[in-house]
Amino acid sequence: METAASSFAPRPLFSSSHKRDPTFNLLFIHRCTATCSQLTRIYISHLSLPSLYVRKAYATRKTRCNGIDKNHPSQVSYNSSFHALTPLEIITSHHNLNFKRFRSNFIQGAKIIKIACCRGKLKQVALVGFFRMVVGLVFVMAVSLTVSVAPSCALTEENLLFLEAWRAVDRAYYDKTFNGQSWFRYRETALKNEPMNTREETYAAIKKMLSTLDDPFTRFLEPEKFKSLRSGTKAALTGVGLSFAYPRALDGTDQGFVVMSSTPDGPADKAGIVPGDIILAINDISTENMDIYDAADRLQGPEGSSVDLTIRKGSDINHITLKRERVMRNPVKSTLCEIPAAGKESSRVGYIKLTTFNQNASEAVREAINKLRNDNVKAFVLDLRNNSGGLFPQGIEIAKIWLEKGVIVYICDSRGIRDIYEADGANTVSVSEPLIVLVNKGTASASEILAGALKDNKRAVLYGEPTFGKGKIQSVFELSDGSGLAVTVARYETPAHTDIDKVGIIPDHPLPMPFPMDEEGFCGCIRDLSSPCNLNPAQLFAKL
């Protein structure tokens, strides 16, 4: 039997061999076949299997043709009648058969087959090319992966700790220009050039990296310092019970740190250290150029250990040794100040001193307000002097206590405003009583957020001196070895869009100097009209 290919290619369409070739019946079927490609498929099938030809051809005709003459010879079923017809009889009986058109169409069908074959070859070539390309890409990726993994496999434990610190800053730092440097290039350079053979060298490399940001609040904390920093925001810590801040003198003559308060019955209180004393040295290390956070770290330590302080009281200098204890920190002190009035009833003022923003701060302020309200106070004084801040969320919650509505603070990064904190009235406790806020150079961070919100929303009048000017917010990140990073994650603006960084919040009025730091001294100043620190209560607590 001939193959389809050998029969189809060379045979002329209308040679004498057609007279005995049943294939010629296909000439008639073609008039009702939809496409040449279908025709050629039927033809090739016939060449391969002649017994199926008539059935396939007639089925194609019945499917594709409409309105065919019922008396047409080809309309007979695929039985012996159809087989009995010779090609010449079919051609003769169909007077509309156009041989030239069929020939051209049939040749076109052959061309379609060739094109299809060509497309098949092209598809095969394309698939082979695609397969080779995929294999090549896999090979290149494998080589690249090998090259990229090789350095990481060579990284030491110290290198990995450095990279952990680098990533924390890369993800969280608010200034994405990183003080105008390529942060990725610095990483590669440091890994090549900085010695990181010991943990101390790795710590030094991290500190050097952070120093390039020129941000004193983004700093590295060794495991002991990191632990003490985290404990400093809790209700209890191990230390000497001192709260202190930068010197009060604006002319810079005071050196060291000024004591704000001593925890009652704490080690410092028992040793006679009082507000206003100056800490000149800690363990014989001068505090003249010491960072306030470093000083706090040095005062804290294991329970029962000792620390030596050099304290100046007026013109006297004393050397005191204190033993660290577990100290409970209550961030709020409050008292009722009664001011004599012309009538029978005296004016009552509620004084609240907030020393830090720890986990208990907002609840302690709320309790103090309610307690003083039970004593029928007519106005409040919120003393934020020498409050160096603490937990940012606590500052927001305390602002909501005093504000019924309004913006508290705008959180910004290098691209602009990122978030807005607002009061909605849900947590408000006091919105009607006159409020005075006392600030000074030691008022910083969360204290400045609170003071700025109360001032810009016209809720309070500020008295004192310009605040510290810490207009940035830090988050703390712990590293795998127990050390940590304090990273500046945002800067903030007051509701009036004032950027206070390195400028501070300017109070509405100054306080007479000297002005007492404690609650009893404050009450004495507003009671005694002849006192140098006296403030006129009528003017001080005028309705805002």
C-alpha positions, 0 to 999 in steps of 0.5 A, a space after each residue: 500500500 502506498 503511503 500518504 506522502 508518496 501518493 499525494 505529492 507527485 500525482 497530477 490532478 486530472 490524469 487518466 489514472 483518475 478514472 479508476 481511482 475512487 479518490 476522484 469522487 473527492 472532486 464532487 465532495 469538494 463543492 460542499 466541503 468547508 475548507 481545503 484543509 478539510 478536503 486534504 485531510 479526507 484525501 489523505 485519509 482515503 489514500 491510507 484507508 480506501 475503505 473509509 473514504 466514501 463514509 468520511 467524504 459523505 459524512 463531510 458533505 452531509 455536515 457541511 452542505 445545506 440546500 443540496 438537490 435531493 436528486 443529486 447522484 451524490 446524495 445517495 447514502 454510502 452504500 453500493 449505489 455510491 460505490 457504483 458511480 464512476 468518477 466520469 458519471 459523477 462529473 457528467 451528472 454535475 453540470 456546475 462543477 468548476 474544475 479550474 476552481 477546484 484545482 486552484 483550491 486543491 493546490 491551495 490546500 496542498 500549500 496549507 499542508 506545506 505551511 502547516 508542516 513548516 510551522 510544525 518544524 518552526 514550532 519544533 525549532 522554537 521548542 528546542 531553542 526555548 528548552 536550551 534557553 531555560 537550561 542556560 538560565 538555570 545554569 547561570 542562576 546556579 552559578 550566580 547563587 553559588 557566587 552569592 552564597 559563597 561570601 555569606 558562608 564565609 561570614 563569621 558570627 561577628 559579621 552576622 551580628 554586625 549585619 543584624 544591626 545594619 538591617 535594623 537601621 536600614 529598615 527602621 531609620 526615619 531618614 532614608 538618605 542615611 545622612 547623605 550616604 550610601 547605606 549599602 556601600 557602607 555595609 560592604 566597606 565595613 565588612 571588608 575593612 572593619 576588624 570584627 574578630 571579637 565581640 568588643 571589636 564588633 560592638 565598636 564597628 556598630 558604634 562607628 556605623 551609627 556615628 555616621 548618621 550624626 544622630 545622638 539618639 540612635 545609639 548602640 546598647 550593650 546587653 547590660 545597658 539594653 536591659 537597664 533601658 528596658 527596665 527603666 520604662 517599667 514600674 520598678 528598677 534596680 538603682 539609687 532612686 534618683 531622677 535627674 536632668 540637664 542643668 537648669 542654668 541657661 548660661 551654661 555655668 552649671 555642670 553635671 546633672 541636676 537632681 529632680 527628685 529622690 524616691 521616698 525611702 530610696 537609697 538617695 533619699 536616705 543619703 540626704 540627696 535633695 532636688 537641686 543638688 548637682 551630680 558632678 561625677 559617677 564612680 569618679 567619672 566626670 559628668 561634664 560631657 556625659 550623655 544623660 542616658 549614659 549617666 542613667 546606665 551607670 546609676 543602675 546595676 545589680 541589686 546590692 552593688 554600690 555606686 560612688 557619687 560626687 554631689 555638690 550642695 550649694 558650695 559644698 562638695 560631698 562624696 557619697 556611696 550608695 547601695 543599689 536597691 529595687 525601687 518602685 517608681 511612681 511617676 506622679 506626685 499630686 497635692 492640693 494647694 489652697 489659696 486664700 481668697 477675699 471671700 469665705 471660700 479659698 481657691 483650690 488648685 490641684 498640683 500634679 508633678 509627672 516625672 516620667 512616662 513609664 507604663 503606669 503614667 497615664 493611669 496615675 495621672 487619671 487617678 490624681 485628677 479624680 482624687 483632686 476633683 473630689 477635693 473640689 479643685 478649680 484648676 490644675 497645674 501639670 509640672 513637666 519640668 525635668 521630665 526627660 520623656 519615656 514611652 511615646 504611647 503614654 504621652 499620647 494617652 495623657 494628652 487624650 486625658 486633657 483634650 476633647 478633640 484635636 490633633 496631638 502630634 504629626 509623625 513624619 519621616 524624610 518624605 513628609 507626614 506619615 501618621 496623625 494622632 488625634 484626640 476623639 473624646 473617648 478618654 477625656 477626664 478634664 476638659 473644662 478646668 483651667 490648666 497650667 503646664 510648667 516646662 524647662 530645659 529638662 522637659 524633653 521627648 514625650 513631655 514635649 509632645 504633651 506640652 506642644 499638644 496642650 499649647 497648640 490646641 489652646 488647652 493650657 498656658 505654658 510657663 517656664 523656659 524653652 524645652 530641650 528640643 528632642 523632636 525625634 522618636 526612637 524605637 528599641 530593637 533587641 539583637 540576638 546576643 542580648 544587646 540592642 539599638 535605639 533607632 530614630 524611627 520618626 520625627 514629629 511636629 506639633 499640631 501647629 506644624 512646628 518642628 521643635 528638634 534642637 529648638 524646643 517649645 517656647 512657653 507663653 510666659 517665664 517663671 520667676 527665678 528661682 522657682 521651687 521644683 517641689 509641690 510644697 514650694 510651688 504651693 508656697 509661691 502662689 500663697 505668699 503674695 510677698 514671695 519673690 516667686 509669687 504668681 498672681 493666682 487670678 492671672 495664672 488661672 484665668 479662664 482660657 
